[in-house]
Amino acid sequence: MKKYLALFAFLFVFQLSADAQNKSLKQFNFMLGAWEMKTAKGKITETWISKKDSL
């Protein structure tokens, strides 16, 4: 029984690490564009663009 539990735990951890490596930057596409935040001292701006599958 302990062998099966250890095997299951190993396969579970292995699957988690494989899923983490297959993530894409497409999930961050909502950040693309120009962002602006006004404060009492002025404004802060950011511009995000996609370039060869990186931000």
Buried (B, 14 or more C-beta within 10 A) or exposed (E): EEEEEEEEEEEEEEEEEEEEEEEEEEEEEEEEEEEEEEEEEEEEEEEEEEEEEEE
